[in-house]
Amino acid sequence: MHCYENLINYLSCGIILAGLGHLVHHKKAQTSYGRHMGPSPPARTVPARLAWFLQEMPALLIPLFLMFTSHKSSSMGKFLLIGTFCVHYFHRTFVYSPLTRGRPFPLGVMVAGGFFCSLNGFLQGHYLLHCVQFDHEWSTDYRCMTGLLLFYTGMAINIHSDCILRNLRKPNDVVYKIPTGGLFEYVSGANYLGEIVEWFGYAVATWSLPALSFAFFSLSFTGPRAYYHHRFYQEKFKDYPKFRKALIPFIF
Ligand SMILES: NC(=O)c1ccc[n+]([C@@H]2O[C@H](COP(=O)([O-])OP(=O)(O)OC[C@H]3O[C@@H](n4cnc5c(N)ncnc54)[C@H](OP(=O)(O)O)[C@@H]3O)[C@@H](O)[C@H]2O)c1
């Protein structure tokens, strides 16, 4: 397959615009799932485990499909980077999804999330497999190594923080409690902080516009969400730790 360069550029710019749109829109409403669902539940919902599974799976399957149908010889650096993207979505699809104890997910949000994951899976996979040319030393380049270090550090923070949240609930419980431990001692959105570090690390490791656009989108989507989670905790719990910030330790 040849490189659809224009499509890659349009999709990357589209994702940046979607992120900007979310930043502008966030004061009016947060994407309506979890605690931000509003007083009247949506008409159609899907159990959280199924919703996360269906929504995230395309971001794993599409790059894998592109990789196995690509006839081009790929360097070690390419496999390392596309493999890293797939590791994240393997975890989301087959580990995070079946374990989540979240409340039912609105169908519309799941469909929109699945659409986004499909586009993004195609964007990152097609770009890495068919557009970029890494030289053979890329996997030992300082940008690739620093980026991967950031990615896996962020992923560890994200997984650990999501695990803390999950353990706050018993099965079939939907109450909210004060999270403690790990980076939650410093910020209310520790899982989001991990996710943001992950994708900016990935952007450094791939040194690419598509990965940067996704990192920017993740920041624009989860950053405001961390802020509103923080406000929710402050309003709901009078004893919420005063020292804790929303997203960036000691700062914000
Ligand atoms: N890259 C991106 O753009 C992007 C976008 C969105 C999400 N994500 C990632 O997807 C994962 C889930 O996102 P999310 O928005 O659902 O995160 P979240 O709001 O922090 O919720 C994560 C899970 O923990 C539960 N939970 C949260 N706070 C809790 C508390 N105080 N007490 C008890 N349970 C609590 C939630 O239940 P409820 O659902 O019932 O609230 C949900 O099941 C995160 O790792 C996030 O980084 C990435």
The ligand as a Gaussian input file, in Angstrom:
#p B3LYP/6-31G(d) Opt

LIG

0 1
 N       -6.494000       9.036000      25.420000
 C       -7.679000       9.580000      25.643000
 O       -8.056000      10.544000      24.968000
 C       -8.577000       9.029000      26.717000
 C       -9.881000       9.502000      26.826000
 C      -10.702000       8.996000      27.834000
 C      -10.221000       8.031000      28.698000
 N       -8.969000       7.566000      28.581000
 C       -8.452000       6.560000      29.543000
 O       -9.436000       5.583000      29.798000
 C       -9.432000       5.222000      31.178000
 C      -10.826000       5.431000      31.791000
 O      -11.206000       6.786000      31.587000
 P      -12.396000       7.446000      32.451000
 O      -12.668000       8.785000      31.879000
 O      -13.525000       6.463000      32.587000
 O      -11.668000       7.584000      33.881000
 P      -12.323000       7.892000      35.306000
 O      -13.481000       8.806000      35.218000
 O      -11.204000       8.261000      36.210000
 O      -12.937000       6.473000      35.744000
 C      -12.186000       5.290000      35.699000
 C      -12.984000       4.179000      36.387000
 O      -12.924000       4.301000      37.794000
 C      -14.218000       4.587000      38.354000
 N      -13.984000       5.672000      39.319000
 C      -13.448000       6.879000      39.044000
 N      -13.316000       7.612000      40.169000
 C      -13.797000       6.840000      41.164000
 C      -13.947000       7.049000      42.573000
 N      -13.548000       8.191000      43.141000
 N      -14.504000       6.066000      43.324000
 C      -14.887000       4.906000      42.731000
 N      -14.766000       4.653000      41.403000
 C      -14.224000       5.605000      40.633000
 C      -15.092000       5.020000      37.185000
 O      -16.449000       4.693000      37.400000
 P      -17.649000       5.508000      36.642000
 O      -17.463000       5.214000      35.171000
 O      -18.868000       4.908000      37.229000
 O      -17.454000       6.969000      36.945000
 C      -14.474000       4.190000      36.053000
 O      -14.943000       2.874000      36.095000
 C       -8.370000       6.073000      31.857000
 O       -7.196000       5.320000      31.989000
 C       -8.151000       7.209000      30.890000
 O       -6.844000       7.710000      30.963000
 C       -8.136000       8.034000      27.595000

